[in-house]
Amino acid sequence: MTATRLSPRRGAEGAPALSPLLRLLILTQLAFNIGFFAVLPFLAGHLGDTVGMAGWLVGFVLGLRTFSQQGLFVVGGALADRYGVRPVVLAGCVLRIAGFGWLGHAEQTWTVIGAVLLIGFAAALFSPAVESEVARQAVVHEESGGGPRTRVLALFTVAGQAGAFVGPLLGALLLAVDFRAVCLAGAGVFVLVLAGHAWLLPQHIPGRSRIQVRGGTGPLLRNRRFLALCCAYGTYLLAYNQLYLALPAEVERAAASQAPLAWLFALSSLLVVTAQLPVTRWAGERIDLRRSMAAGLVVIAVGFAVVAAARPAGRTGTAGLLPAACFVLLLTLGQMLVVPATRAWVTDLAEEGRLGLYTGALSSVSGLIVLLGSAATGTLLDAGLPPVVPWLLLAAVPAAAVALLPRRT
């Protein structure tokens, strides 16, 4: 991908400082995740306990939420390429506010599904717009002598995880009132985001040219290396989605409560906030993007295998929670290796002017994998199989995905 050069400010050591636009977009990711993760970790418990859904239906709804978000990223990315970042981000914020408000009052299956679809589609608008522009600006920053693009993308990930750290803690506090209060707090965060971006986000970003929506899908569908990357990334996303499906069930078994979930989510986010930049720096100095992704997928597989190995003992209490904590730790380490490498790799594979489309397609393909995989996982967890079986199967998925990674040229 070739990016138009800007004229960035220089830092104290001569390296260009992050542009005001990059700083705004990174803070955007922080705010998005505070509002989102105040609600999502507690959704499965609400659907099962309050709404009364069966396990397979809870898994399907969670997968539907991911698919309506990730699966429709290609739409949001194409719209961002055509109309620019600002209108797409603002429209997504409005829909997210409406979706959270609806979810807080939804008490029947069809109303829950409607709210979840709206919440997902909102992110399908604003997330690819923000992510593609961050990736484009990261290339500009790299070409201006600011260091590898993976470092900017890692900083973007850190901001997101900082929000994912604060969000569950906020949600856990408000859950003492009820789930509706949690949803309204999430909506309130996006009201603030909407107001801030209506004021600060530029109408036109220098160097970004608008293109027609049509005409980009043919070359994309013929790009085998990009599609292989999408499939490999989809297995990571399916593994990450188990934080909201398999992990709550394991925590409930070990602790007779889902209260420790907030602390495990906080552990994951704190690890990314403190270790993402050093891990990215280490990986960038020693291994290429493909090896970084492969290592991350293997580490994630080991995390599932740890729970599978410990599950037959059936320990409860603090000792019973240790395998879950180890799973979260290894999943997070794998995430730190996979995500910045994937985002950086997409900038090499995308056509000129189509980065939004390719960023969206990456999430759309992986979202489809999560939709199918989450329903299957929910069925496995409810099927009465030996407890080790679902975790072993989940371990096999990212391990096998290493073979899908395309060779780098």
Disulfide bonds with the S-S distance in Angstrom:
none
